[in-house]
């Protein structure tokens, strides 16, 4: 019970005859029974197994009585296991048997001939193995149903020749199955000893197994299980072969495929390989695979590839190859070694996809990016491209030289947001703490007016810039919106403006002071002149005073 629970089974146990009814009331799938114990002897096994709804019974005992063993199989038990094997092995065998029986319902077994008694015996024998059973009276009945397409060929045919059937009818059925229908249905033939002289001929005509009465029921079950297991294996292999063929077809129609022997000599190429390389199949088979190697590839690349393959690992990589006309193409390659049962490499298979258009597009984008970079580097302004989520993603040489950085990686350049570089001052663009990232949106909205920011250069000198922000949609390097930011150094102009403003303010203060200093004594003089005009004066004096 412990071993069965360890492999995932739910186990109920009964230790006495009184416990058996309550255990069976829980409708187990299978019963493991040891007839040595009295409680099991009191269990009416034959009566229980006559019920088609009963659970399958497995005997697990140290009792080696052959007569008892035959009686148990005749009663309809599933299997007989000896306690001489290890408990772990027995538990694994139980699980394997139970799993097999769960799938037996998919298999058809037909019995032809025999008496009502022998057919009933056979039905009881396999009742709890869950096969789909069919009983036919004669060989001619099967041939008639098969010809009318009213019969699905079985997975196993049991032919009982112990009943009075003409040998010619049996031979005709075998010929019909093997020659006319080209069927490989396994046939188990049951014979009386009086018909043993037909054995050789029957085997030659395609009978798979012959049992002569009296045969052990266990042996008949063994033959049935063996042939059905073989049929199951054939169906599985056919299924796997079908899947393999479908997979091969799918790969051949969607990929560039080639095979080589262990020396790298081409043994197989598909149509796609010929199409992309420009070579015919005849020009490729028997040639070294480096017939398509491009001379620009480094030898170390292929040394590394062969080292991986000879160690029976899978190589993946992008390879530049050369067509027959000398033009280049690129393939995304997956190459693997194929080994035999002794783990010896017998060939290599390569599956590739043509990515030439992708590589060319990538080169085109890179060329475009280099041209853009050259244009940016030619500008005297500091220019950078900013993505909201990634920060500064590109800049011209002047921007990086000004800051004294070699990379825009935040770990190396020391800043995440562009606004982290801006200094605070009264006459500059003011950034709130909560808008360190979105300040570019506000600068974009104010792009039609002069906005000034200050930054430190690599020598920690302060510079003042006019900043201009534009939005760029759907560019090659980011998805969505990014900002093109340009800085024009106006440090000297800003300094000159400040100096001019300071000079103007000083002149105003001087003029105001001088005006006061001159106006004060002049007022006194004018006052005395008015007093003088009120005194007796001659005409000449009045003229002088009026002029003053």
Secondary structure, 3 states (H helix, E strand, C coil): CHHHHHCCCCCCCCCCHHHHHHHHCCCCCEEEECCCCHHHHHCCHHHHHCCCCCCEEEEEECCCCHHHHHHHHHHCCCEEEECCCCHHHHHHHHHHHHHHHHCHHHCEEEEEECCHHHHHHHHHHHHHHCCEEEEECCHHHHHHHHHCCCCCCCCEEEEECCCCCCHHHHHHHHHHHHHHCCCCCEEEEEECHHHHHHHHHHHHHCCCEEEECCCCHHHHHHHHHHHHHHHHHHHHHHHHHHHHHHHHHHHHHHCEEEEECCCCEEEEECHHHHHHHCCCHHHHCCCEHHHHECCCCCHHHHHHHHHHHHCCCCEEEEEEEECCCCCEEEEEEEEEEEECCCCCEEEEEEEEEECHHHHHHHHHHHHHHHHHHHHHHCCCCEEEEEECCCEEEEECHHHHHHHCCCCCCHHHHCCCCHHHHCECCCCCCCCCHHHCCCHHHHHHHCCCCCCEEEEECCCCCEEEEEEEEEEEECCCCCCCEEEEEEEEECHHHHHHHHHHHHHHHHHHHHHHHHHHHHHHHHHHHHHHHHHHHCCCCCHHHHHHHHHC
